[in-house]
Amino acid sequence: MGAAPTSTEDIGLDMFDAEAIARPHRFYALLREQAPVVWSEQARSWILTRYEDVKRVLRDHETFSSVRSEERRIGRKSGLLPEQVAPPGTPNMLGADRPDHTRLRVVLRQDFIPSRIGRWQSRIEAVCDQTVRGVAGRDSYDVVKGVAEPLPVTVIAELLGIPSELGVQFKRWSDAAIEPVAPNATDDDVRARNALITEFRDYLTDRIEERRVAPTEDLIGRLVAAEGEGELNQAEVLSAVNLLLLAGNETTTNLISNAVLALATQPEKQAQLRERPDLIDPAVEEFLRYDGSVQYTSRTVTKPVSFHGQTVAAGEAVIVVLASANRDPWVFERPDELDFERPRSPNKHIGFGDWIHICLGQFLARIETRAALRALLGEFDDFELAIPEDDIPYRPNFNLRGPRYLPIRERQV
């Protein structure tokens, strides 16, 4: 074995490389084993890949702040820079510490508890039925465009009180807002992206203003009401609506797509779910562990701290790789195997993050993923990929990882 890598560049990890995005776990395994804390010049951050280190960071919000520095934006560092939907510095639930984080989360927390989200079960199942019924007879069916994208977009739009018919436009705006601008992007590329962000911001601002004139009971209406009561300011309302729309569809789209890809390439697991429908709940938890849609999150260190003999200075950033932690062999037996009957209960995955920043929409994502999988398993007798697995294209986003196109068909015999 050669010398341990001292940076992600030593192992050829490029966060904008299509191969790294499609197959990141070989990099994670090497880093967990040889360099559990390593510097990334590309991200200008320390990378942590072991479960115990990731949990330590996520649970210590005093030492590891969620407030991020724009100087550490991954991607373009000069020239025309990408715009954001909300004004720079506006706190949101992902990038805020207490007390701001608590204040922002409390406004929406009751809307995402299981009993409240459970009321959407029948609507979610109806959307799945509409998008999946009758597709098994086709030469191929794109899971991404067919159900994984429209399902979460429709549901979060209706929760917010926005016409779900604008799903295609939402997707264009969402891609522009979430996908990072590559270091080699031209100014024209950035201008085109910024134009979409401006459209998105203007649309959301108009919908918010409508609620100021005529109050509603949807999520936007409740955010505007919270502004009126002094709990949020105007920029925070815009930021919250933006976050709900983006996080409410992108992550679940990828979770559904990654789960279907795993089932299409592991027919024995697909057969197991058909024979044992009672396993659907633990299966969703295992998909979150095995191939969740969010690869990492980041924190800023507030005081000097040490990992495996390496000191990280105050003000430096750490990226904690959730996807790597979820395959840590010191925590999960046979971590690279998909196992719906793991002996440890509950599944200790951190696919939704952990502690105070655990995903607000986790219960909604679970319901949507279960419904989509049940619909596909019911529609198809036994589905497989319609193209070779190596030809599956991935979104150009190392963090929010999922296929851009996922065609399936009845298994050929």
Summary of the structure (lengths in Angstrom):
residues: 413
radius of gyration: 21.1
end to end distance: 44.2
largest distance: 67.2
contacts: 1324
relative contact order: 0.18
helix: 53%
strand: 10%
